Amino acid sequence: PETALMVGDHPMDVETGRRAGAKTCAVASGRISLGDLKASGPDYAARDCREMMEILRGNGEFGSPSADV
C-alpha cells in the first residue's frame, strides 16, 4: 500500500485509500466539487486527470515533469 495511489472522485474513495495505507488523489469529475474533495483530506487534489498527472509528475511521484501527459 505504501507504493500505491488511490485515485477517485468521491470522498469515500479518499477514505478507502487512506484506510488501505495508500496515498490518495481526488479528481473532480463534476459530481463532487474540488473544494469538497479537498475537504476530505487527500494527499493530492486536481480538477481533472491532466492536472492530476501534472501534479504527480511535478512532485516526482510519477515519471518526469517533462513527460507527455
C-alpha positions in Angstrom: 0.0 0.0 0.0 2.8 2.4 0.7 3.7 2.5 -3.1 0.0 2.6 -4.3 -2.0 5.7 -5.2 -5.8 5.5 -4.8 -7.4 7.9 -7.3 -11.1 8.7 -7.0 -13.8 11.3 -7.5 -15.6 10.9 -4.2 -14.7 11.5 -0.5 -15.4 7.8 0.1 -12.5 7.0 -2.4 -10.2 9.1 -0.3 -11.2 7.4 2.9 -10.8 4.0 1.3 -7.3 4.8 0.1 -6.3 6.3 3.4 -7.6 3.2 5.3 -5.7 1.0 3.0 -2.5 2.9 3.7 -2.1 4.3 0.2 -1.6 7.9 -0.9 -4.8 9.4 -2.3 -5.6 11.7 -5.1 -9.1 13.2 -5.5 -10.1 14.2 -9.1 -13.2 16.4 -9.6 -15.5 14.7 -12.0 -18.3 17.2 -11.8 -20.5 15.4 -9.2 -18.4 16.5 -6.2 -16.8 19.9 -6.2 -13.0 20.3 -5.9 -13.5 22.1 -2.6 -15.5 19.3 -1.1 -12.9 16.8 -2.3 -10.1 18.8 -0.8 -12.0 18.9 2.5 -11.9 15.1 2.6 -8.1 15.3 3.1 -6.5 13.7 0.0 -2.7 13.9 -0.5 -3.4 15.5 -3.8 -6.4 17.1 -5.5 -7.0 18.0 -9.1 -9.6 19.5 -11.4 -9.1 16.7 -14.0 -6.8 13.8 -14.9 -4.5 16.1 -16.9 -3.9 18.3 -13.8 -3.5 15.2 -11.7 -0.7 13.9 -13.9 1.0 17.3 -13.9 0.8 17.4 -10.0 2.2 13.9 -9.7 5.0 14.4 -12.2 5.8 17.8 -10.6 6.2 16.0 -7.2 8.3 13.2 -8.7 5.5 10.7 -7.9 5.1 9.5 -11.5 7.6 9.9 -14.3 9.4 13.1 -15.1 7.9 16.6 -15.2 8.7 16.8 -18.9 7.0 13.5 -19.9 3.9 13.7 -22.2 0.6 13.8 -20.4 
